[in-house]
Amino acid sequence: MSIWGKVIGGVAGFALGGPLGALLGAVAGHAIDKAHGGGSSLARPSREEQRQVAFTLAVIALGAKMAKADGRVTHDEVQAFKELFHIPAHEMSNVAKIFDRAKTSTAGYEMYAAQVAKMFPHEPAVLEELLGGLFHIAKADGVVHPAEMAYLRNVSDIFGFDRHAFERITASHSAPDQVDPYEVLGVSREARDDEVKSAYRKLIHENHPDKLMAQGLPQEFIDLANEKMSAINAAYDKIKKVRDMK
């Protein structure tokens, strides 16, 4: 079953709890009620399923809340969401229901961010990919609005990233010809060659798609990891060329 089938079907909703569970229950409550009933054949969701559904719901909920940051949702932002996350046509209306419910929910985005952060306390790379998804949506219309950037910074804070890490993440989602490759790797221009290589290898290890999937990133979101890997590799190649590194 795809991650969207799990989300819409309420596979993990009754076990998820918290504001994300409440959001899912508001849209797929009938499935959750069925799961609680004695005659249901729906198996109790695994920890992996819960984490995957939580990640997916967090992207939808935080994306919906970010849409309110600059007061408007553009066609480009909606299209970017659809394309990046490979939502099947037959699930589109249900995903839209979750998006709209989150957008109008009285629950603040801080609650959603805090819940998913607690579910991935030792997997910062997964949270970084989630933040990357929000960046992708925010920049889809060609510009990241100051209110959206402030929103992204606040979510980053809740996820536990410091200022230096947020600047690195921001750089990795900027246009390649406009970004400082040293910022993408999170090192200074004065760093030694071995320090640059070490930073590069660390980022490649942490952001490898296989590692992220093992930590709870759904298959449908793997494009996020591939996009991040491309940015890291491009930055490293630029630095190697300038420094004539082997």
C-alpha positions in Angstrom: 0.0 0.0 0.0 1.3 3.5 -0.9 1.8 6.1 1.8 -1.2 8.0 0.5 -3.4 4.9 0.9 -2.1 4.5 4.5 -2.8 8.2 5.3 -6.3 8.3 3.7 -7.3 4.9 5.0 -6.4 5.9 8.5 -4.0 2.9 8.9 -2.0 4.7 11.6 -4.4 7.3 12.7 -5.8 5.6 15.8 -2.3 4.9 17.1 -0.7 8.2 16.2 -2.4 10.5 18.6 -1.6 14.2 19.2 -2.5 17.0 16.8 -1.5 15.0 13.7 -3.6 12.1 14.8 -6.6 14.5 15.4 -6.1 16.0 11.9 -6.1 12.5 10.3 -9.1 11.5 12.4 -11.1 14.5 11.3 -10.8 13.3 7.7 -10.5 9.5 8.0 -12.4 9.0 11.2 -14.6 6.3 9.8 -11.5 4.1 9.2 -10.2 4.8 12.6 -13.5 3.9 14.2 -13.6 0.7 12.2 -10.1 -0.1 13.4 -11.3 0.2 17.0 -14.2 -2.0 16.4 -14.0 -5.7 17.4 -14.7 -7.0 13.9 -12.0 -5.1 12.0 -9.3 -6.9 10.1 -7.1 -3.9 10.1 -3.9 -4.8 11.8 -2.3 -2.5 14.3 0.1 -0.3 12.5 3.8 -0.9 12.9 6.1 1.7 14.3 7.5 2.3 10.8 4.0 2.9 9.4 3.2 5.4 12.2 6.4 7.3 11.5 5.8 7.4 7.7 2.3 8.6 8.2 3.4 11.2 10.7 6.1 12.5 8.3 3.5 12.7 5.5 0.9 14.4 7.6 3.5 16.9 8.9 4.4 17.9 5.3 0.7 18.4 4.5 -0.2 20.2 7.7 2.9 22.4 7.8 2.6 23.1 4.1 -1.0 24.2 4.7 0.0 26.5 7.6 2.8 28.0 5.6 0.3 28.8 2.8 -1.3 31.2 5.3 2.0 32.9 6.1 2.0 35.2 3.1 -1.8 35.2 2.9 -2.2 33.4 -0.4 -1.8 30.0 -2.1 -0.5 30.2 -5.7 -1.2 27.7 -8.4 2.6 27.1 -8.7 2.8 26.1 -5.0 -0.1 23.7 -5.3 1.4 22.2 -8.5 4.8 21.8 -6.8 3.1 19.9 -3.9 1.3 17.6 -6.3 4.3 16.9 -8.5 6.9 16.5 -5.7 4.9 14.1 -3.6 3.4 11.9 -6.4 -0.2 12.1 -5.2 -2.3 9.7 -7.2 -5.2 11.4 -9.0 -7.8 9.3 -7.1 -6.3 10.5 -3.8 -6.1 14.1 -4.7 -9.4 15.2 -3.3 -8.8 13.4 0.0 -5.3 15.0 0.4 -6.9 18.4 -0.4 -9.4 17.7 2.5 -6.5 17.2 4.9 -4.7 20.3 3.5 -7.8 22.5 3.9 -8.6 21.0 7.4 -5.0 21.8 8.5 -5.2 25.3 7.0 -8.3 26.2 9.0 -7.5 24.2 12.1 -7.2 26.1 15.4 -4.1 24.0 16.2 -1.0 26.2 15.6 1.7 24.9 13.3 4.1 24.8 16.3 2.0 21.8 17.6 2.4 19.9 14.4 6.1 20.6 14.2 6.7 19.7 17.8 5.0 16.4 17.5 6.9 15.2 14.4 10.2 16.5 16.0 9.5 14.2 19.0 8.9 11.2 16.7 12.3 11.7 15.1 14.5 12.9 18.0 17.6 11.2 16.7 17.1 11.5 13.0 17.8 15.1 12.1 18.3 14.2 8.5 14.6 13.1 8.2 13.5 16.4 9.8 15.8 18.3 7.4 14.1 16.5 4.4 10.7 17.6 5.8 12.0 21.2 6.0 13.3 20.8 2.5 9.9 19.8 1.3 8.5 23.1 2.7 11.3 25.0 1.0 10.4 23.4 -2.3 6.8 24.5 -1.9 7.7 28.0 -0.8 10.0 28.7 -3.7 7.7 27.2 -6.3 6.3 30.5 -7.3 9.8 31.9 -7.9 10.3 33.7 -4.6 10.3 32.8 -0.9 8.2 35.5 0.8 9.8 37.0 3.9 6.8 35.7 5.9 7.5 32.2 4.6 11.2 32.5 5.4 10.3 33.5 9.0 7.9 30.6 9.2 10.6 28.2 7.9 13.1 29.5 10.5 10.6 29.0 13.3 9.9 25.4 12.2 13.7 24.9 12.0 14.0 26.1 15.6 11.3 23.7 16.7 13.1 20.9 14.9 16.2 21.7 16.9 18.4 23.2 14.2 20.7 26.1 15.2 21.3 29.2 13.1 24.3 27.7 11.3 22.4 24.6 10.3 19.4 26.6 9.0 21.7 28.7 6.9 23.2 25.6 5.4 19.7 24.1 4.7 18.6 27.4 3.1 21.7 27.5 0.9 21.1 23.9 -0.3 17.6 25.0 -1.5 18.8 28.1 -3.3 19.5 28.5 -7.0 22.9 26.8 -7.7 24.3 29.9 -9.5 23.3 32.2 -6.6 24.6 30.1 -3.6 27.9 29.9 -1.9 29.0 26.3 -2.1 30.7 26.6 1.3 27.4 27.4 2.9 25.8 24.3 1.3 28.5 22.1 3.0 28.3 24.1 6.2 32.1 25.0 6.2 34.0 28.3 6.1 36.1 29.4 3.2 39.1 29.1 5.5 38.4 25.3 6.1 41.2 23.0 5.2 40.8 20.5 2.3 40.4 17.6 4.7 37.7 19.5 6.6 35.8 20.2 3.4 36.0 16.5 2.4 34.9 15.4 5.9 31.9 17.7 5.8 30.9 16.5 2.3 31.2 12.8 3.3 29.1 13.4 6.4 26.3 15.1 4.5 26.3 12.4 1.8 26.1 9.7 4.4 23.3 11.4 6.4 21.2 12.3 3.3 21.6 9.1 1.4 18.1 8.0 0.3 18.5 4.4 1.6 19.5 5.6 5.0 16.6 8.1 5.1 14.1 5.4 4.1 15.4 3.2 6.9 14.7 6.1 9.3 11.1 6.6 8.2 11.1 8.6 5.0 8.4 7.2 2.7 9.3 6.1 -0.8 7.0 8.7 -2.3 9.2 11.5 -0.8 12.6 10.2 -2.0 12.8 12.9 -4.6 13.5 15.3 -1.7 16.6 13.3 -0.8 17.8 13.0 -4.4 17.4 16.8 -4.9 19.4 17.4 -1.7 22.2 15.0 -2.8 22.5 16.8 -6.1 22.9 20.2 -4.4 25.6 18.8 -2.1 27.5 17.1 -5.0 27.3 20.3 -7.1 28.7 22.4 -4.2 31.5 20.0 -3.6 32.4 19.9 -7.3 32.6 23.7 -7.4 34.9 23.8 -4.4 37.1 21.0 -5.7 37.5 22.9 -9.0 38.4 26.2 -7.4 40.9 24.5 -5.0 42.1 22.0 -7.5 41.4 19.3 -5.0 41.9 15.6 -5.9 
